[in-house]
Amino acid sequence: MIQVIKSKFEEEIVFVVSTLMAVITSFLVKPSIDAVDLKVIFSLFNLMLISLAFEKYHLLDGIAVYILSMVRSEKSIGLVMIFTTAGLGMLMTNDVALLTVVPITMTIARKAGFDPFKVVVLETAAANIGSSFTPFGNPQNLYLYNYFQMDTKEFFLIITPFVIAGMILLILINMRNSDKLMDVKLNKVHLKQVRKIAYYAVLFILVILSVLRQLDYKIVTLVVMVSVIILDRKLVKKVDYFLLGTFVSFFIFIDNVTRLEMVNIFARNLLDSPLKVFSVSALLSQIISNVPSAILISGFTPFYRELFLGVSVGGLGTLVASLANLISYKIYCKSFPRKQYKIYFNKLNAALLIILSAFVIIFRQIQ
């Protein structure tokens, strides 16, 4: 029992730390429940439920297997998976994208007899870059888009150059992979409950429209909840409530510290220019990951464009820079030795972090 608790503590360390910070700062100032952004919480909850539904009915597996059935070499697999992962990340979040494509990549690798560490690392980077392209592609985007009430057109204008540059880099890196042909046969995924899949697809569109402020998120949440309870009530138990709890804790913590004068003055002096905001958010992401970095810094700066870009670039780098990085790493290590993976991951991500940071800084200066 103690070992189970310890394991869960280590797995959900971000939740534990954020909760402790919220509790400690609540002794210094009176906490306010109004600090919790309910739209972000419920929008994320809705996206999780629908992602779980698509996973249950193998929709994403079917898409990935169909695309992969057309490739025959490590280089072509890498190229297809870069675009597949990035595309799924844009629509279904980077976590869901990797939970879908990495296991399929591992199956291909075992059947073809090669170590897929390069492909999986590229997929992971593609998930982080691709998911940054939409307001609902990852939790930090959802939060920043709502917190700063960003205009949708402006959102895409800010992030598009970074996404294009990042994808071009991944394609060029993948060109160095092997051209050797492999004979791999994947079992075709037969979609069941097509009507349910279609219904969940409609719900997904409604959730996107609520994120983009075209529909009331409260009404959409009610529709999603009622639908899931009627169709697949067990999915409600599978939602990542620790991630939702992390957001709640950070909302309370940030609201508390922004009302502490000394902390407020220090943070605002540290983040008093666009370049500093970009640099601090990208570097802080390397230590505590980009989701908490986005929430933490948002309370102290008006430079939301640089914060948005900083945490987007910051998802590249260390294994903890993005929680998605850890997902791929854990799946890979179940079947192959971790040493080669970590070496390649660190080299590739360090290069991507430096090159894309320089690109963003120069591009913003030109603008």
Stockholm file with secondary structure:
# STOCKHOLM 1.0

chainA/1-367         MIQVIKSKFEEEIVFVVSTLMAVITSFLVKPSIDAVDLKVIFSLFNLMLISLAFEKYHLLDGIAVYILSMVRSEKSIGLVMIFTTAGLGMLMTNDVALLTVVPITMTIARKAGFDPFKVVVLETAAANIGSSFTPFGNPQNLYLYNYFQMDTKEFFLIITPFVIAGMILLILINMRNSDKLMDVKLNKVHLKQVRKIAYYAVLFILVILSVLRQLDYKIVTLVVMVSVIILDRKLVKKVDYFLLGTFVSFFIFIDNVTRLEMVNIFARNLLDSPLKVFSVSALLSQIISNVPSAILISGFTPFYRELFLGVSVGGLGTLVASLANLISYKIYCKSFPRKQYKIYFNKLNAALLIILSAFVIIFRQIQ
#=GR chainA/1-367 SS CHHHHHHHHHHTHHHHHHHHHHHHHTTTSCCCGGGSCHHHHHHHHHHHHHHHHHHHTTHHHHHHHHHHTTCCBHHHHHHHHHHHHHHHHHHHCHHHHHHHHHHHHHHHHHHHTCCCHHHHHHHHHHHHHHHTTSTTSSHHHHHHHHHTTCCHHHHHHHHHHHHHHHHHHHHHHHTTSCCCBCCCCCCCCCCCCHHHHHHHHHHHHHHHHHHTTSSCHHHHHHHHHHHHHHHHTTHHHHSCHHHHHHHHHHHHHHHHHHTSHHHHHHHHHHTCSHHHHHHHHHHHHHHHCHHHHHHHHHTTCSCHHHHHHHHHHHTSSSTTSSHHHHHHHHHHHTTSCHHHHHHHHHHHHHHHHHHHHHHHHHHHHHC
#=GC SS_cons         CHHHHHHHHHHTHHHHHHHHHHHHHTTTSCCCGGGSCHHHHHHHHHHHHHHHHHHHTTHHHHHHHHHHTTCCBHHHHHHHHHHHHHHHHHHHCHHHHHHHHHHHHHHHHHHHTCCCHHHHHHHHHHHHHHHTTSTTSSHHHHHHHHHTTCCHHHHHHHHHHHHHHHHHHHHHHHTTSCCCBCCCCCCCCCCCCHHHHHHHHHHHHHHHHHHTTSSCHHHHHHHHHHHHHHHHTTHHHHSCHHHHHHHHHHHHHHHHHHTSHHHHHHHHHHTCSHHHHHHHHHHHHHHHCHHHHHHHHHTTCSCHHHHHHHHHHHTSSSTTSSHHHHHHHHHHHTTSCHHHHHHHHHHHHHHHHHHHHHHHHHHHHHC
//
